[in-house]
Amino acid sequence: MTGYGRGQSALNGAKFSVELNSVNRKQSDVTINLPRELAQLEPRVRDAVNARVARGRLSVVVAWQRSASAAKPLLDAALAKSYLRAMRDLQKELNAGGEITIDTILRAPGVLGVQEDAFSVDAAWEPLEEALHEALKDLVRMREKEGKHLAKDLITRLKLVRQSLRKIRQLHPAVARKFRQALHERIQRTGIEIPVDDERLVKELIFFADKADISEELTRLESHLAQFAQNLRKNEPVGRALDFIAQEIARELNTLGAKANDADLSQLVVTCKAEMEKIREQIQNIE
């Protein structure tokens, strides 16, 4: 599912920002971009993300900035004096004029630097976690909104499947009668006189009725559809469960289509399959 989240926090002059982006993906794939100094926190960041997001390709970008107060100037006086002596000796040796200023000394390599306060990665986790949770809250809110729209679409398609299955259940009893009539007509065209209650004819009809019986498939389909609808109402990740149930529904529809033996029934099964294919495409995006 797609979504975006951003969070910020600050502690002791350090500012943290976290940006999250997610796009559709069947499995979970989390990419984390941390500043080098915070690289040790990657496992914690990953655990926090996985606790809230179970599916999708998700990018985590963490940035931080330390205030100027966290840095102190560092002057190497001994090195500065050494530079000054060396410059004066060279000036005397070359008999060169000119003034050696403090600016010249300070520009010499290593004389003036910056010393940052000691930094604790563990101490950085608290503000980083706060920013991460804020970003995750935004991301989940956006994904939930998208999920509600998807759920409405899935419910509409489930209704269409149920309607087709009800029609199949209503039409099915007439299939055996159609077969019996067609069998009689074929026999009559051959010119063979066979009584209506002929044992061979009755056995053929019983065999056909048993082979074409779809009551079990219809019962299982109704159960699977009920489970599908029940999972849609859960307030937890259900994408993988819906995917599994959709596969079971597709399997039962294939069996139903093989047993249909009637143009009208076959057309209704095709309608169910088409709707289920659209449903399966949608649930790939559901967490």
N, C-alpha and C positions, 0 to 999 in steps of 0.2 A: 504494500500500500504506500501511497505517496504522502509526504508530509515534510514539515520544516519546523524547527524549534531553535530558539536562541535564549541563552541565559548568561547573566553576569553576576559577579560578586567581587568583594574587595576585603582585604585583611592586612593590617599593618603596612599600608601603602602599596601593597601589591594588588593589581587588578586582574581578574580572570574572566575570560569570555569563552563560551562554548557554542558552536553551531552544529546542528544536526540536519542532515538531509536524507530522506529515504525514498526509494523507488521500488516498484513491484519486483518481486523475486520469490520463487517457490520456497527456497530455503533461506536460512539466515546467513548473511554475509556482512560482517562489520569491519570497516576500515577506520583505523584511529590514527590521527596526525597530532602528535604531541611535541612541544618544545623539547630540545635535547635534555634540558635540566630536569624535566618531569617524566622522562622516559620510564622510570621505575613504576610510575602510577598506571601504566597501560593495563595490567591485569585487573586493577580495581575499576577502571573506567569500563572495561569490557564486561565485567560482571554486573555492574550497575545498568548498563545498556541491555544486556541479555535478560535481566530481571523484568524489564518493561516491554521489550520488543522481541517477539518470537519469530518473525518472518520479514523478509525484505532485504534489499541491499542498502545498508546504512553507512553514511560517512560521518565521522566525528572529527571536528577540527577544534583544537584547544589552543588558545593564545593567552599570553600573560605579559604584564608589563610592571616592572618594579619602579617605584618612585625615586627621584633623585636623592631623597633623604637617606635612602638605603645604601648610598655609595659615599665614601669618604676619600678625599685626596691623600695620596701617599707620596711623600718626598723622601728620596734617598740622598740625605745630606752628604754622606761619605763619598758617594759616587759623584755628586756635584763638585765637591772639593777636588776630587781626583781629576775631573775634567778641567777644572780651572787651572790646576798646577800644570797639566799637560799642555794646555793652550798657551800659558805664559812661557813655558819652556820652549815651545815651538816658535813663539813670537820672538823670543830673545835669540834663538838659534838662527832664525831667518832674518833677524834685524828688520822685522816688519812692523809697520805702524798700525794704528787702529785701536778701538776700544772693545774690550771683552765685557759685554753686558750680562745682566742677570737673565735677560730674555734668551740670550745665546746659550747660557748654561741650562736653562729649563727645557730648551728644545732638544737637548742631547738625549739619545736613547736611554731609557731606563731611569732617568732622573725623577720625572714626575709621572705618577700613575694613579690608578683608582683602586681603592680597596672596598669591596662590597661586604656588607654584613654577612655573617654566617647564615647559610640557607638550609632549612630542613625540609626534605621532601615530604615527610609525614605531616609537618605543619601546613604544607601547601594543599594537602588532600581535603581538608575541611572546606575552604572556600571553593576549591575546584568542584567538590561534590555538590555544593550548594548550587553553583552555576549549572552543573550537569543536570541536576534534578529539575531545575527551572526549565531548561531546554527540553528535557524529556516530557515534561508536563505539556508544553506547547505542542510538541510533536504528536503525542498520544491524543491530545484533544482534536487535532486536525485529522488524524487517522480515524478516530471514532466517528467524526462527522461524515467522512467518506464511507465508512463501514455501514452507517445507517442508510445511506442512499443505495448501497449495494444490496443490503438486506431487503429493502422494499422491492427492488428489481427481482431478487431471487424468489420472494414470496409470490409475486405476480406470476412468475414462470412455474412455480410449484402448483399454483391453482390451475394453470392450463394443463399440466400433466395429469393432475387429479381428475379434471373434467374429461380428458380423453380416456382415462382408465375406467371411469364410470360408464362411458359409452361402450367401451369394450365389454365390460361385464354385462351390460344390457343386451348387446348384440350377439354375444357368444352362444346362447342357447339356440338361436336360429341357425347357427352354422351347421349343426348336425342334421337339422331338417333339410337344409339346402343340399347337403351332401347326399342324403337319402333320395331326394327328388332327382338330383342329377344322376345318381346311380341307376335309378329306375329308368330314366330316359335313355341312358346308354344301353341298358339291357333290351329295352323295347326296340331300339334301332337295329339291334342284331337279329330281331325276329324270334328270340327265344322267350318262351312263355315261362315265367317264374312267379309263383304266388307271392303276395306281399309278405306273408308270414313264413316264407321259406327259411329254413334254418341257416343255410349258407349266407343268405342276405342279412339275416339278423346278426350273425357272428361278425360279418364285415362292418356293419353299422356300429356294433359294440366296440370292435377294435379301433375304428376311426374315432369314436367318441372318447375312448380312453387315451388314445394317442394325442388327440387335439385338446384334451382337458387343460385348461390354463388357470384353474382356480387357485392352485398352489402359488403360481407365479404372481397372480393378482394380490393374494394375501401378503406375500413377502414384499411386494412393491409398496403396498399401503403401509406396511410396517416401516420400511426404509424411509418413505416420505415423511412419516410421523417423526422418526428419529432426526431426520434432516431439519424439520421445522423446530423441533425441540432444541437442537444445538444452536440454531440461529438466535434463540432467545437467551442463551447463556452469556454472562458478562465475563468472558474469559476467552483466550485464544482457541478458536475452533476450526481454523482453516484446514488443518490436516485431517481432522475427524470428518469434516464435510467432504473433503476430497475422497476419502475412503468410502463413505456412504454413497457418493455419486458413482463410484466405480461399481459398487454392488447393484445399484439401480440399473446401470448400463448393461450389466451382465444378465439381469432378469429380463430386461427389455429385449435383448438378443434372443433369449430362449422363447419369449412370448412371440416375437416375430417369426421364429422358425415354426411355431405351432399354429400360427394364425389360420393358414389355409383358407383365407377369405380376403378379397380385395379391400373391403371396407375396414376390416380389422387391421390389415397390413398398413393401410394409410394412417390409421390412428396411432399405430405403433411408431411409424415414421415421424409423426408429429411429436410424440413423446421423446423420441431420440433427438430430434432437432432442438427441442427446448432443453434437454439435459446437456447437450453439447454446449449450448450457450451458458448454462449454469456452471459447467465444469471450467469454462474459460474464466468466468467471473471469480470463482472461489480460489483460483490461483493467486488472486490479489488480496485475499482475506487472511488476516492474521488469526 
